[in-house]
Amino acid sequence: MRIQFLLVLLLCSLLLAAPGPSGSVEEGVLDVTAASGRKLQFAIAPSTALSGPAAPELARELGELFAFDLGMAAEFEVSPPSAGSAGADLVLKSSYAMNGNALTLECRLVDQVLNRELSAKRYTGGLKDLRRMGHAFADEVLRAVTGRKGPFTGKIAYVTKRSGNKEIYVMDCDGQNPQRVTNNGSINLKPDFAPSGKEIIYTSYKKGNPDLYRRELFTGLEARISSRSGLNAMAAFAPDGNRIALVMTKDGNSEIYLISKEGKELARLTRNAAIEVSPAWSPDGSKIVFVSDRFGKPQLFVMDADGGNVRRLTTTGAYNVTPRWSPRGDRIVYARQGGGGFQIHAIDVDGSNDTQLTTAGSNEHPRWSPDGRFIVFGSTRDGAEAVYLMRADGSAQTRISRSKVSDSHPTWSPNW
Amino acid sequence: MRQRGKSRYPGPGGMFALSFLIHLAIFFFIAWSQALTAFRPDETPVTYVDMVTLPVASPQSGTPAPAEKGDSEPQAAASPPAPAPPAPLTLPLKKAQPKGKTQEQAPEKPAKPALDEGREFSERMAKLERQAEERRQAEVLERLKSKGGRVGMPGAKGSEAGSDYSSYLHSRLKDAFGQVMVSQTKSPQVIASITVGPDGRISEYKVEKQSGDPLFDDAVARAVTIAGRSLVPPPGGGQFKRVFRFRPEGVGVR
């Protein structure tokens, strides 16, 4: 009995000593939080000569270019080259070498905190390519930091009256380097880039009727792709680059049609006694937003790319026009009339979160940058209509066109 | 036949021995399979956290706990009355704790009816509670000391005022994160394990879960780098590893 009792005691003590399930519980995760809203402190170091003589003018131009491009980006707080790089998170360093008209530019993006080079590029070309090289590295900076390439190497096509007529020009996204595209002495309107960025379509009255033209920018080759009687206008390239949605009045009323890029009519998308205009594609090409006054006032509607499943998007505002779908697919920007002019609004694709982005002057024809970070638009806030740029949230509104005559209808190309 | 049957039955003692062996086998099986982790001596839990009053500027030297009153008040109220134990561990507790208790109970007194009996009763109760709390804290500290637990400032001997190494590291990371926090998405979060080597340098920074926001991921890496520039070594001369979740303020945990 005594042995048995001892055995029972031993067994009990062993069982009690057995580790319980709580013994394997790990320590929890500790939360580290900080207030949001801060921007990356970005310094631009003065550009230096790699070899040969120093070119202070070139260095200054490059510094201003970087300051403009990266200052527009919402992620950075850019300090000028003269401010030094102490305390900055990121520093952009550049150096150049000139040999006659040849230029070599080296750019580096350095994370000062991590002591790590995030990107380094060398560009070679002519002196005339300096701005293009600078914009290319600004794109690269955004890619290296945010994972999404910048839009600064894209061009902005717009309608200008600098020659007395409404001609189409292209310029850099900072307004520099304007170049003429059309020179026919007539009225040219509503340019839109092909997804490749190498072609534009626009409406021109040069043969009397408002016909649709497609033009290759690098070769200058041009074709009239829609010359049906009446209006052939407000054309928008589909994301696949093979189809074009445009407004025609050949059947007596303003309706939206689908044609091939060669001009063959594919489908009529709207059939309504009302006026339907301003088609714009969703980035996946499955839907089209457009303007219709079928309920009395111009409002935004969304339909499938085959014309079916029409639903109303805007329910407020008496006059909503010129919509454009964001490249990210989540927002639609448009112009709303009110108070004697137009203001630019953006709305979610489900019709919620309608936000007014501009207040000064009259602002029209908004278009997204190809990465969805910025919106380019025309504004009369300084007198004659000019091309302006702002971030997608409406901040940092900046005039970019430099002529004193009317510049309007801007549209931003994909990267060249 | 009956005799043969009888001889096979081992008797109560034998049966008990058999049962004992079976139970022993089950015990070893359980101990082997599920709970060996509990025997790791490194997982001695840290029992108190006082991250706000950390003397971040010079953690080795130690700072008297009551010095930073303004910051510490919410924490002190929220956390159990944790010790800032000087050498004879129980002595300062006897001084500090009654103060805390009387302060806590002071506003309750006017709310109660001013009857003498009630007052005496509540005073006696308060006294008893104080004594019980002091005993409990003394026991906790003794237990921690006997286990070699991390009491006091990192790198110190456990007799200084301050906090444990987790809180110290957390405080450093929070300060650094506030300097470099940027994001381009609404609710990013990064989960990362950080290992501090015996020399006080971050020997490993391993991201367990990225946020999908490169801007935020890099900000976390910068915060860890900045925090790691001036860390004191972990206590005990070993390395210290802990998992942290970085996120913007006011954003809920997914």
Interface residues (C-beta under 8 A of the other chain):
Chain A: I3 Q4 L7 V8 L10 L11 L14 L15 A18 P19 G20 P21 G23 S24 E26 E27 V29 L30 D31 V32 T33 A34 A35 S36 R38 K39 L40 A74 E75 D89 D111 V113 L114 V145 T146 G147
Chain B: P12 G13 F16 A17 F20 H23 L24 F27 I30 A31 Q34 A35 L36 T37 A38 F39 E43 P45 S166 H170 L173 K174 F177 G178 V180 M181 V182 S183 Q184 I191 P214 L215 D218 A221 R222 A223 T225 I226 R242 V243 F244 R245 F246 R247 P248 E249 G250 V251 V253
